[in-house]
Amino acid sequence: MQKMSPRCLFVYPHFTSQSFWNYRATCEVVGAKYPAAPLGLITVAAMLPPGWEVRLADLNAEELDGRDVEWADLVFLGGMIAQQPDHLRLIDYFRSLGKTVVVGGPDATSSPHLYDKADHLILGEAEITMPRFLADYAKGTALHRYDAGELKAEMTESPTPRFDLLKFENYLHVGIQWNRGCPFMCEFCDIIELFGRIPRGKSVEQVLEELQALYDLGYRGHIDIVDDNFIGNKKAVKLLLPHLILWLKEHRWPFEFSTEASMNLADDEELMGMMQEAGFNWLFVGIENPDEDTLKATQKRQNTHRSIADSIHKIMRHGMIVNAGYIMGFDGEKENAAQAILDNIEATAIPVNMIGLLFALPNTQLTRRLQKEGRLDANFEVPPDKTACQCVAGLNFATLRPRFSILKDFRRVVEEAFRPSKYFGRTLRLALMQDCSLKKLRIPLRNHLRDIRSLFRLTLKMGFKRNTRVHYWKVLLVCLLRNPRALRNAVSLMALYLHFETFREFVLGRLDDEISILEKEGDPRRLKAVNPFLVPAAPNPTS
């Protein structure tokens, strides 16, 4: 009798609810469930042999269906550190039901000891380890652990993701990946540990095939190129972009793009012009700290010897919305760090700024140094019964500045940076700065109707609310009169404030309670053992 092909359920664990990046309130206005689709899982799903049945459950966008659980023979899980608590509970849950659990992804690769309860660990880049697992599974000899070691995948071997598994209406955007790796040496970063310092990219043909697959499935709009540094290999980018522009032109401009890039993009006028023509609309840049001595100490030299504000403005003028990341708690951080960051935020006119507490991630240069210096917390990983957004779960080591001072500065930056007057003021300045004349995105009527409904909902939520109404109408009217082509970007940024207002309240509430206790006790050392942002993890999943 011929053996039946296994039925595979791919499950994407919950991200922590209080995440800087989950944009829940904004998703509600747009009618989506979550910002981004699970690209990693649908890429792994594409590696399965023909004939294997596959279903996908993204728990950030939908409930786990008991019928899917009962149907499945194999359950595949994968995720990042911010999904760790739910990821670990899902392993226990599915194993209690007698399912074979296969686990991979960046967090399992960085901390495999936490995931040892899974039946099979697929560590490292799946293009290397999945074929080994599948071959052994077919023979009935699958091992508990497959590790890529120091091997890095050839991106030309990576398949087109199973975009057909996605419900596009659930997401603000979908993603594709072009390259892995980054040439820089930032001490706190785990990307170079996971993917190396030599950028490795897919071929032009692969990228266009993935765009064609999305196009043929009817997707239109925002695509996030999830590379950790899109311009890590500038020569390769300049070879890719003309083909991308030609494809977009031939297909009547169905997509616009976002990505991450290092600040040295501002040094290359030709590259910025090509990205502008190709429809790059959003860009994340890691600023980390405006102080050059601090940047050098953490090996982020690509941000030094430049005016950060001037560099950001060059990028903005090419029609791109820049989002930024800042980190507090570096060893070289000065006592005026809060004011310096706030000044830099205003100087750059960046509305969306992720302000985080330095987190010693597993297997980074920073973690190894802190361990050697005896400064790493014994339990530096988030406890499995707790959860926290990674940007506030940090300081898991003995800081050189008093921890109390860092947290008070952190509170000040979050409180001031996300005041409505400050946020909407930067939104307007950015919108007036942008050259959006080259934007050619053409979306179908259904997308336009969705945008109109979203604007109506946004106006109801912000246009008549006491703390936002004046700022909201000012941005709309001034942008409409002075730079109407940038109005869509301005509205998108104002919609994001629905989420950031909630995030701000969460941070201030947690810190204010803790600071109040400390001031009464007069013992700021207490914060060495307390992280006020750790909250109880969600209960076990049920079907």
SEVEX-429667 format. One record per residue: x, y, z of N, C-alpha, C, CB in turn. Coordinates in steps of 0.02 Angstrom, whole numbers, plus 50000, padded with zeros to 5 digits. Glycine has a CB too. Example, Ala and Ser with C-alpha at 12.3 -4.5 7.8 and 13.67 -1.06 7.14 Angstrom:
! SEVEX-429667
506604971650390506154977550390506604983550390505654977650452;506424988850354506844994750357506455000250394507044997050286;
//
This chain:
! SEVEX-429667
500424994050000500005000050000500445006250000499525000050061;500275011049957500665017149953500555021550014500495021049889;501105023950043501065028150102500785034950084501765028850135;500295037250125499995043850112500485049350129499345044650153;500455054850090500875060650104500625063850169500865065650045;501085066250211500875069250274500505075750264501475070450319;500065077150311499685083450312500025088150360498935082250332;500215094050336500645098650373500275105150391501275100250332;500285106650454499995112950478500555117550500499495111650537;500615123250466501105128250485500775133350530501415131750421;501055134350589500755138750640501245144250658500535134750703;501015150450653501435156150670501225158750739501365161750617;501675158450789501495160250857501325167650866502045158450904;500975169050920500805175950938501435179950951500345176150999;501445186150927501915191150953501615193851018502035196950900;502065196251062501815199351123501335205051106502395201951166;500795205651145500265210351128500495217651131499675209351174;500945219251178501165226151185501815227251147501265228051260;501785226351082502375227151040502355233851005502415221550988;502945236850998502985243150962502755242250890503705245850963;502845236150863502745235150792502075232050773503285230850766;501635230450821501045226650799500475230950770500775222750857;500485237450783500025242150750499295239850753500225243150678;499095236850808498415233950812497875239150798498305230850881;497915244950831497395250050823497375252550751497515255850871;497955253150720497985255350650497685250050604498705256850629;497825243750618497545238350577496785238550579497805231550602;496495239950638495765240250644495475245550598495565241550717;495795251250594495555256650551495555254550478495965263050561;496085250950458496165248950388495735242850372496895247450373;495545239050424495165232950413495605226850408494765233650350;496245227350428496705221650428496735218650498497415223850404;497065212950503497145209550568497835210450597496995202150560;498335211050553499025211450577499445214750523499315204450596;500005218150541500395221650490500685217050437500945225450522;501045211750458501455208050410501285200650410502195208850426;501335197650351501215190450342501835186450360500995188950270;501755180150380502325175950402502745173250344502075170150444;503205177350319503595175550260504025169350271504035181450240;504325168850330504765163150342504415156550336505075163750411;503815155950366503445149650364503235147850294502845150050409;502995152750256502765151050188503345149550141502325156650159;503945151950160504545150050121504725142850135505145154650138;504705140850199504845133850217504315129250186504865132950294;503685131550187503155127350157503285125950084502475130950165;503615130550049503775129549979504325124349968503985136149948;504665122450021505195117450016504935110250022505725118650068;504315109450040504035102750049503955099149982503365103050086;503985092549983503905088749920503215089849889504025081349933;503165089249824502505089649791502035084349820502585088849714;501415086149828500925081349853500805081849927501145074549837;501265084949965501145085850036500615091350045501815087850074;500125089950085499585094850097499815099850150498935091250119;499635106150139499865111550184499285116150201500445115450151;499235117950265498795123250288499205128050332498185120450326;498965134250336499325139350375498845142450426499615144850328;499095143250488498725146750540499185152150570498455141850595;499035158350555499395163950585498995166250646499515169850534;499245164750706498865166150766498835173550783499155162350824;499205177650746499155184850754498555187650716499795188250731;498295183550670497755185950627497115181850633497985185950556;497155175950665496565171650668496635166750726496465167950602;496075163950747496075158950799496305152250770495365158250830;496585148150814496795141450793496165137150785497285138250844;496075134350726495485130350710495605123150731495315130850635;495175120550774495245113650798495225108550742494715112050848;494855110150689494825105550632495505104950597494285107750582;495865110550594496535110350565497015106250608496815117450555;496935107050674497365103450720497245095950715497255105750792;496615094050713496435086950708496675084050641495675085950715;496645088050588496835085850521497585084450515496635091050470;497995088150551498725088350540499075082150566499015094450571;499585079950529500055074850552500685078350580500255070050495;500935083150543501525086950563501325094250577502075086650509;501615097150630501505104150644502185107650641501175105250715;502235112750598502855116650590502765123350626503025117650514;503245124950669503235131350705503885135050691503145130150781;503845141650690504455145650682504305152850702504715145350610;504815156250728504695163150747505305166550775504135163550796;505195172650799505725176850826505675177150902505685183950796;506145180650933506185180751006505555183851036506795184651029;505235188551002504625191651029504035186851029504455197950988;504105181150995503575176050993503735170151039503475173550923;504285170651074504545164851111504045161751161505155166751147;503715165751204503265162551253502715158351220502945167851297;502395161151169501865157351136502145151451097501465161951089;502735152451069503065147151031503185141051076503745149651002;503445142251136503585136751182502955133351206503985139251243;502425137151219501795134051241501475129951185501305139551264;501555132351123501275128551068501615121751059501335132551003;502255121451073502605115051070502285110151119503365115851086;502195112451181501885108051231501175106151212501885111551300;500805110951186500105109751168500045104551113499775116251145;500415105251059500345100651003500635093751021500705103450942;501155093651060501425087051080500945083351126502105087951115;500575087151168500075083951212499525080651172499785089051261;499425082951109498925080051066499205074451022498615085551022;499845072951032500155067650993500395069650925499675062150986;500445076150912500685078550847501445078550845500405085550832;501725077450787502445078150776502605085450764502695073650716;503025088350806503155095550805503855096850776503085098650875;503875101050725504505102950692504595110450702504485101050615;505175112350729505295119350748505925121950714505355119950824;505885128250691506465131650664506395139150672506555129950590;506795142850635506745150150639507315153250678506095152150670;507355159850678507925163350708507995162250783507885170550695;507435162150820507505161450893507725154350913506835163050928;507435149350880507655142550893508385141550875507215137450855;508605144850822509305144250801509765147550852509405147450732;509555153250880509965156750930509945153450998509735163850936;509385150451017509305147451083508995140551078508865151951128;509335135751046509035129151034508855125451098509495124950993;509205126851154509065123351217508365124651242509565125351270;508075130451223507395132051245506865128051208507265139451237;507055125451150506565122251105506665114651102506605125251035;507025111951149507225104951145506635100051150507725103351199;506065102451175505485098051181505175096351113504955101251226;505335100151062505065098650995505335091950971505245104250945;504965088650928505205082250901505805083250856504645078750861;505795088650816506345089850769506515097350770506155087550698;507155098850775507405105650772507755106650705507885107250831;507535111550666507825112950601508175119750607507285112950543;508805119750623509165125850642509575128650584509625124450701;509705135050587510075138350533509615139850475510645133950510;509895141050418509505142750359509175136450330509945146350306;508525136950320508135131050302508325128150234507405132750302;508595132350190508815129750124509345124350133509085135450080;509705124450189510225119450202509945113550242510815122650239;509565115050295509375109750343508725106250325509315112650411;508255109650293507615106350276507695100450229507145111350246;508095101050176508175095150132508445089050169508645096850074;508895090150217509155084450256508595081250296509735086850303;508205085450330507645082850370507145079050326507295088450407;506965081950270506465078850227506695072150199506285083550169;507335071850182507605065450157507585060050211508335066350132;507785061950271507775057050326507065055250346508145059850387;506615060150345505915058850363505605053750315505505065350364;505765054550250505495049850200505725042650213505705052050130;506325041950243506595035350258506405032850327507355035450251;506065037150366505885035250434506455035750483505615028350435;506975039750467507565040150510507715047450530508175037150474;507195051550534507295058650549507615059550618506635062550545;508115063950622508465065250684508095070650725509195067550669;508315071350787508025076450830508265083450809508195075150903;508875083850786509165090550774509555090650709509625092650832;509435095850670509815097150609510095104250614509365096350544;510745104850606511075111350616511505112850556511495111250682;511445119050530511835121050472512555122650490511515126950439;512695123550555513375125350575513565132150546513875120050553;514155132450516514395138650486514175139550413515145139050491;513825134650387513625134950316513095140350306513365128150293;513145143850251512655148850231512335146750165512975155950225;511705148050159511335145750100511495149950039510585146050113;511465146749981511465150349918510745152749907511715145849858;510655159349904509985161949898509655160049831509995169549905;510065158249783509785155949719509415149349727510335155249666;509515145949785509165139649798508525140649838509635134849835;508375146749857507775148049897507165148249852507855154749936;506635144749870506055144349826505595150449830505645138049842;505165151149782504635156249786504165154349843504255156949718;504055158749891503615157049948502915155149925503575162949996;502565151449968501885149349955501395155049972501705142949996;501415160249931500965165949942500235163949939501105171349890;500095158349904499405156149898499105154049965499365150349850;499515152950016499265151050082499005157050121499815147550121;499165163050099498995169050136498295171550120499505174550122;497985174550171497365178350161497585185650160496825176950218;497665188450101497955195150094497575200450133497975197050021;496925199450139496515204550173496695205150248495785202950165;497045200250274497225200350345497795205150361497405193450368;498165207450309498805210850322498835217750290499375206550296;499235222050322499385228550293499855227750233499695233250345;500295222850237500755221650181501005214450183501355226650185;501275212250128501605205750124502345207050111501285201250068;502755201950120503475202950113503795198250063503805201950180;504365200350038504815196050001505515197150029504785197449923;505955192450017506655193350038507105193049977506865187950091;507565197749974508045197749919508725195349942508105204749888;508985198249996509635195950018509685195050093510165200649995;510195191650115510335190550186511055192650199510225183150207;511175195150260511855197050279511935204650278512355193850233;512425207050315512555214250320513305215150329512155217550379;513605219950294514335220850296514585224350359514565224650236;514135226950401514365230750459514445226350520513865236450473;514685229350575514905225450633514575227850698515655225750640;513965230350696513635232950757513655227650812512905235050741;513905229550869514045224750923513425221250949514395228150980;512865224750949512245222150980511825218150932511835227851007;512015217750869511585214950817511685207350809511705218450750;511135203650802511195196450791511135194550717510675192850831;510995199350674510925197850603511575195150574510695204050564;512135198350591512775196050564512965189250593513325201150578;512695187550652512825180950681512415175550645512665180950757;511795177350628511355172450595511515171750521510625174550603;511655177350488511705177350415512385179450387511195181750387;512845181550430513515183150406513585190350382513705178550351;514205192150366514365199050347514425199950271515005201150380;514335194650234514365195250161513655194550134514835189750129;513355200050109512675199650083512625194550026512445206550058;512105190450030511965185349979511265186449953512045178050008;511205187349888510565189049859510285183949811510615195549824;509635184249801509315180249749509465183349681508545179849761;509355179649630509445182249562508885187149546509475176549510;509005191249495508485195849471507875191949451508745200149412;507985186249417507425182249393506995179749451507685176249352;507315177749506506925175349564506485180849593507405172749618;506775186749600506385192349627505785193749583506825198649634;505885193949519505335195449473504815189749473505605196649402;505045183649481504575177949486504125178649547504955171349488;504415180949603504015181749664503515187449656504465183049724;503725192849624503255198249611502695195949564503615204349581;502885191949515502375189449468501885184849503502715185749410;502145180749550501695176249587501185180249627502105171749635;501405185549660500945189849698500455193249651501335195049739;500705195549596500275199049546499735194249520500705201749487;499935188149503499465183249476498935181249526499835177149451;499105181549591498615180049644498155185949659498975177849708;498265191549625497835197249633498045202249685497165194949649;498645201249715498865205949766499085212449733499445202849807;498925218049766499145224749744499295228949806498595228149699;499785233349799499935237949854500625237149882499435236949908;500665236949948501295237549986501645230849993501155240550055;502275230549971502705224749981503305226950022502925221549913;503425223350076504015224650118504585220050097503845223750193;505145222950076505745218950062506105218250128506205222350006;506085212350158506245211450228506995211150243505915205150253;507405212450193508135212150204508325216750262508515214250139;508805214450302509025218550359509455224450338509405214250409;509745223950278510075229750249510035229050173510825230450273;509535232150144509405231450072509995233650030508785235450053;510385238450055510945241150015511615238450040510945248850018;511605232650073512225229750097512725228550041512095223250132;512475227149981512885226449921512615231349870512885218949894;512875237449870512605242749826512665240949752512975249249839;513205237649734513305235849664512735231249640513985232449653;512565226249682512025221649664511355225149662512005215749713;511235229849708510605233549708510515237449643510565238349769;511055240549621511015244549560510915240249498511645248849552;511095233849502510955229249447510225227049449511415223249450;509955226249510509265223949518508745229249499509145221749589;508855235449522508335240449517508095242049446508575246749549;508525242549396508265243749328507785238349304508845244349279;507925232049320507475226549302506815227149340507805219749316;506855229049404506255229949444505825235549416506445231449517;506135241049398505765246749370505425244849304506245252749359;505785241249261505505239149197504905234549208506025235649154;504965229749256504415225149270503805229049295504625219849323;503915233849340503365237849367503015241749312503625242649421;503415244549267503135248449211502705243949166503695251749170;502955238049151502585233449108501935231049140503025227449091;501925230949207501325228649243500915234449271501525223949299;501045240449248500655246449266500695247949341499925245549246;501285247349369501465249649436500985246949490501455257249437;500965240449500500495237549549500735237749621500345230549530;501385239049632501665238549699502055244749718502105232449704;502105245949784502595250449813502965246549867502265256949843;503545249149890503985245149931504205248749995504595243249891;504365244650044504715247050104505305242250115504235247350166;505795244650154506365240350170506775243550225506805239150107;507325240350244507795243050292508455244450257507895238150352;508795249750277509435251350246509865255150295509335255450181;510515254850286510975258750327510995265950302511685255550324;511225270350346511175277550332511625279750275511345281450394;512115275750257512555277650202512195277750135513145272950198;511555275750134511145276850074511145284150054510425274450086;511165288650105511145295850091511755298250052511095299650156;512285294150050512895296150014512865294649940513495292650045;512325291349918512295288849849511675291649814512295281149847;511745297249782511185300649749510875296249694511405307249719;511305292749657511045288449603510605282949631511635285349564;510815279749686510435274349716509775276849745510845270849770;509785282549778509165285349804508675286949747509305291649846;508945289549692508515291049635508195284849605508915294649582;508585279449602508315273149575507785270249621508885268049564;507895270549686507405268049734506765272249731507685268049805;506845278749722506265283049716505855281249654506475290449712;506195280149598505845278349536505495271649542506335278249477;505805267049581505515260349589504935260149639506045255449611;504795265849671504225266049716504365264049788503695261749690;504975265149811505115263949882504815269649923505895263249895;504365267949968503975272950003504135273350077503245271549994;504375267850107504535267650178505235264750186504015263450218;505615267450234506295265150246506445265450321506815269450206;506675259850349506885259750419507635260550422506655253150455;507865265150465508585266450475508745265950549508785273350446;509255262350567509475262050636509935267850652509825255350651;509685272750690510105278350711510465276450776509685284850721;510105273450823510345270850887510505276350938510955266550877;510965280850920511155286150966511495291650926511625283551024;511345298050938511655303350899512375304950920511245309550903;512605302150976513275303651001513805299450966513305302551077;514295302550935514795298850896515215294150938515245303750860;515385296150999515795291851042515415285451059515995295551107;514765286151072514355280351087514295275751026513645282451111;514205278750967514155274850906514795270950892513995279350847;515375274150903516015270750892516105265050941516595275750898;515895266151004515985260951055515575254751039515785263651124;514995255651006514575249950989514685247750917513845251751000;515205250450884515425248450818514915250150762515565241050817;514535255550773514075257750721514385263750686513365259650750;514955262650655515345268150626515025271050563516035265750611;514575267350531514265269950470513825276050484513845264450437;513665277250548513265283150565513685288950589512765281350619;514345288150590514775293450615515035297850557515375290450654;515355303350576515655308050527515135310550477516235304750490;514535312050502514005314650459513505318350502513665308850419;513135322850470512555325650503511975320750493512375332850473;511735317950548511195313050543510575316350513511025310150612;510415322450535509815325850509509875327050434509705332450546;510455329450412510535330850340510475324350299511225334150326;510765318950325510735312550290510005310150284511155307250326;509635310650338508935308550338508525312850290508635308850408;508655319350290508265323850246508395322350173508445331150261;509015320450155509155318550086508715312650064509895316650078;508655307750109508245301850093507505303850088508335296350146;507275307950136506575310050136506395313850073506435314350197;506845317950050506695321849990506605317549928507245326949978;506815311349932506705306649877506055302749886507295301749871;505585305649923504905302849927504825297249976504705300549861;505335295850018505305290250064505145292650135505965286350063;504685289150168504555290150239505095286250276503825287750259;505465289650318505985286350357505725284850427506635290750360;505785278650449505685276650518506365275350549505225270250523;506435276650613507095276150645507065271950708507375283050660;507645269250727507725265750789508245268950833507905258450777;508085269750897508565272250947508615267151003508345279250975;509195266751034509305262051089509605265751148509775256151066;509345264351207509605267451268509905261951313509045271351305;510465263751345510795258951390511495256951369510385252951397;511755259951315512435258351293512945260251347512605262051227;513505256851348514025258151397514275265351394514605253351388;514335267951334514615274651326514095280251330514965275151262;513485278451348512945283351349513075288851400512275279951364;512945294951379513085300651422512455302651462513325306651380;512565306751514512015308651557511485312751522512275312451616;511675316051467511195320051429510885316151372511525326451402;510885309551376510665305351321509945306851300510735298051339;509505307751348508795308851332508715315251291508375309351397;509035320651313508965326951277509275326451207509295332551316;509845323051203510175322351138509735318451089510855318851146;509415313251113508975309251069508365313351049508755302751103;508065316751097507485320951081507655326451031507205324051145;508235329551040508455334750993508545331750923509105338051017;508835325850921508955322650856508305320650822509405316550865;507825318150861507175316350833506845322450801506725313450888;506875328150835506575334150807506965336750747506525339550861;507625336250751508035338750695507925334650631508775338450714;507825328150638507725323950579507015324450551507875316750596;506525326250594505815326550576505535319550561505705331050515;505835314350591505575307550583504995306650632506135302250595;504385305050608503835303950654503895297450694503185303950616;504045291950660504035285350691504735283550715503775279950642;504825283650781505475282050811505385276550863505795288350843;505695270950851505695265550900506235266950951505795258550866;506035268451012506515269651066506535263451109506325276051108;507095260051109507145253751145507685253751198507285248151096;507635248851243508145247751294508605242251269507825245751362;509255243351275509755238651248509635231651276510475241051264;509595226951231509455219951248510045215751225508785217351217;510345212151271510895207551252510595201251223511345205951314;510575200851157510295195151123510765189151125510125196951050;510505183151122510945177251121511435177551062510525170651118;512045175451075512545174451021512715180850984512285169450972;512775186451020513025192550989513695194351021512515198350998;514055198850986514685201251015514565204451083515015206350967;514015208151089513855211451152513765206451208513235215751145;513385201251196513245196251247513885192651267512735191251223;514305191051219514935187651235515395192151277515295185451171;515405198651261515815203251300515545204051371515845210151265;514905204951377514615205751444514705199551487513865207451438;514655193851454514765187551491515485187151516514605181451446;515955189051473516665188951491516805193851548517105190651431;516455199551548516555204551600516155203051663516355211351574;515765197651663515375195951722514775200451733515805196051782;514525203551680513985208451686513315205951658514175214851651;513305200051629512695197451600512265194251654512845192351544;511625195951656511175192951705511185185351697510455195651698;511155181851754511175174551751510595171851708511125171551823;510015174851715509435172951673509285178851627508805171151717;509725179851578509655185751536509105185051484510305187251501;508845178951475508285178051429507625179351466508295170851400;507115181451429506465182751459506185176251487505975185951408;505935176051550505655169851578505095167151534505405171051649;505025160451528504525157651482503805159151502504615150251479;503685161051566503005162651587502855170051581502885160251658;503335173851554503255181051546503335182951473503755184951590;503125188851456503215191351388503315198851391502615189551343;503675201451342503785208651337504005210251267504305211051389;503785216051243504055218551179504805219151186503725225351160;505175216851136505905216851142506185223751155506215213951080;505855228951129506145235651137506095238151209505795240451091;505685235051252505655237151322505875231551369504945239351339;506075225851343506275220251386507025220151400506075213651355;507375225551383508095225451386508395226851454508355230451339;509025229151452509435230151513509485223651553509125235751556;509605218251517509685211751549510415210451566509405206151504;510735215651591511445215351610511575221151659511925215851547;512155220951690512345226351737512565232451696512915224051785;512165237751699512305243651659512845247951693511665247751649;513195252051654513695256551683513365262751712514225258451630;512885265451676512475270751705511975267651754512105274851651;511775271151807511265268451851510635266751812511095273551907;510385260751822509795258451786509205263051796509615251351808;509145265651856508605270351872508645276451825508645272551946;509235278951814509325284851770509145283151698510055287351774;509345277251675509185275251606508435274751596509525268451589;508095271651644507365270851637507005277551642507105266051689;507235281951684506915288551687507025292351621507205292651746;507625291751592507745294951527507325291651473508495294451509;507275285151475506865281451427506135283851431506905273851439;505885284651492505205287051501505125293951470505015287151576;505605298151481505555305051456505545305151379506155309251482;505975301151348506005301151275505345298651245506595296851250;505085293151272504445290451247503885295551258504275283751280;503865298451316503325303151332503335309251286503385305451405;503925312051275503965318151234503925316751159504605321851250;504265311451137504285310051065503595308451037504765304251051;503165305451078502505303451054501945307851082502375296251073;502115313851105501585318751117501255320451051501865325251152;500595321351051500265322850987500565328850951499525324050999;500705334250986500965340250953501625338850920501035345951003;502065334850952502725333250924502655328550864503175330050978;502265323150874502205318050821501875321050758501785312050846;501325324550766500975327350708501385333050677500275329950728;501755336650719502185341850691502725339050646502505345850747;503035333550667503545330250625503235327350563503915324750665;502625324550570502275321850511502175327150458501595318850532;501975333050479501855338450430502515340750399501505344350464;503035341450440503685343550413503945338550362504195344450469;503875332150376504095327050329503695327450264504035319950360;503035328050271502605328250211502775334150166501875328550231;502935339850197503095345750156503785345250125503045352050199;504205340950153504885340150128504915335350068505335337650184;504425330850062504475325350014504325327449942504005319950035;504705324449897504555324849826504205318449806505215325949783;503545318749800503145312849783502925312949710502535312349829;503255316949669503035317749599503145311449558503395323549567;503595307049579503745301049540503325295049560504475299349545;502895295749609502505290049632501995288049580502155291649699;501985281649562501565279249507501105273549527501995277149449;501075271849591500675266149613499965266649587500675265649690;499735261249554499045260849530498715254849564499015260249452;498195256249601497855250849637497135250349612497875252049713;496835244349618496155243449593495645247149635495985235949592;495035247449610494505251149643494395248649714493855250549603;494435242049725494315239449792494805242349843494365231749792;495425243549822495915246549867495745253749881496625245949838;495515257349829495325264349839494725264849887495145267649772;494255260349879493665260349924493885258849996493145255149901;494355254150004494615252650071494955258850101495105246750068;495335262450060495675268450084495175273850105496155271150031;494645274550068494135279450084493795277650150493605280050028;493625271250159493335269050222493815270150280493135261550218;494455268750268494965269650321495015276950341495645267050298;495005281450291495055288650306494445290850346495115292650241;493865288250329493255290050366493315287750439492635286850333;493535281550450493615279050518494145283050556493805271550517;494695284650522495225288450554494985295350575495825289050507;494595298450531494335305150547493875304850608493965308050487;493465299650613493035298950671493435298050735492565293050662;494005294450730494405293050790494855298850809494825286950779;495095302650760495585307850774495335314950763496195306750733;494895315750714494685322450695494245325950745494325322150631;493985322050794493535325050844493765323550915492825322550833;494355320550921494625318850988495005324951014495085312550984;494905326451078495155332651106495905333551095495005332951179;496315328351107497045329351106497345328751036497375324351151;496935326750986497225325950918496865330050865497195318650899;496275332650878495865335450824496205341450790495195337550851;496495345950829496825351850799497405349650756497065356650854;497815345150781498405342850744498195339050681498845338350788;497685334850687497455330850631497225335250572496875326150652;496785340050587496525344250533497065348850505495945348350559;497535350950547498085355150522498505351450471498525357550580;498695345250488499095341250441498715340250376499285334450473;498085338350381497685337050320497655343250276496985334850339;497475348950305497345354850265497995357950238496975360050307;498515358450279499135361450256499455357050202499625362450315;499455350450213499745345950163499345346250099499765338650190;498685346550104498265346850044498405353150003497525346550064;498535358650038498655365050004499375365549977498525370750051;499865362950014500565364349996500925358549963500935366250058;500715352249976501035346549943500545340749940501685344449981;500025341449899499485336449898499715329449879498955338549851;500265328849842500505322249824500755318249885501075322849772;500935321849938501175318449999500615317050048501705322750032;499995318650030499435317950077499335310650099498795320550046;499405306050052499315299050069499825296750121499375294650006;500445298950115500955297350165500775300350232501645299750142;500555306550232500385309950294499805306350330500195317250282;499305304250292498735300650322498965294050351498175299550269;499405290550315499665284150341500025285150408500155280950290;500425290350413500795291650474500315293550531501305297250464;499795297350516499315299050568498925292850591498825304450543;498785288250546498455282050565498895277950613498285277850503;499545278050602499995274450646499985277250717500705274650619;499825283650724499815286650791499285283450836499695294150786;498765280650807498275277050848498615271650890497735273850803;499105268350859499475263150896499985266250944499825258450847;500355271150920500895273850962500625277351024501315278750922;500025280151020499715283151078499595277851132499055286651059;499365271951111499255266451157499915263851185498875260751123;500415263251142501075260851164501375265751215501545259951104;501305272151202501555277351248501225276651317501425284351220;500575275651317500215274951381500455268751418499465274551368;500575263251382500815257151413501495258251447500875251451361;501965261351410502635262551437502595267151498503095265551383;502235272651492502205277351548501865274351608501845283751526;501335270451596500985267251652501425262551690500375263651628;501785258351654502235253551687502795257051725502525248651636;503095262051694503665265351725503435269851783504045269451674;502875273251776502645277651828502505273751892502025281451805;502205267851886502065263751945502715261851980501665257451926;503205259751940503835257551969504225263351999504265253951916;504245268951964504615274851988504305277452052504635280351935;503635277152057503305279452117503515275352177502545279052108;503565268752169503785264352223504505265952242503725256852203;504925266952192505625268252205505725274852242506015268452140;505335279852223505415286252256505195285852329505015291552220;504685281752343504465280852412504995277052453503795277252415;505285271952422505775267852456506465271052458505815260952424;506585275452410507235278652406507795273852389507395282052471;507635268752351508145263652335508125262052260508035257252377;508455266152219508445264852147508785258352128508785270452111;509165255252174509485248852157508975243352146509985246852212;508365244252170507855239052164507735237252091507215241352196;507835241952046507705240651975508205235751945507725247051937;508735234151981509205229151954508875222351949509825228751999;508365221151990508055214551990507345214751962508035211852061;507135220551937506445221251915506415223951844506045225751963;506015220851802505865223851737505115225151737506075219151678;504915231551742504205233051748503805231551685504115240151766;504135229751630503785228551568503615221251557504185231051510;503875216751599503715209751592503005208651616504215205351632;502595205651575501895204451592501755197051584501415208651547;501245194351619501085187251613500955185351540500485185451656;501225179651521501115177251453500395174951444501595171451437;500175174551382499495172451367499395165151388499345173351292;498775163151402498645156251421498775151451365497925155551446;498785145051381498895139951330498365140351276498905132951362;498565139051214498075139351159497575133651165498435138951091;496975134751142496475129551140496185129351070495925130651193;495875123951054495575123250988494835124850991495675116250961;
//
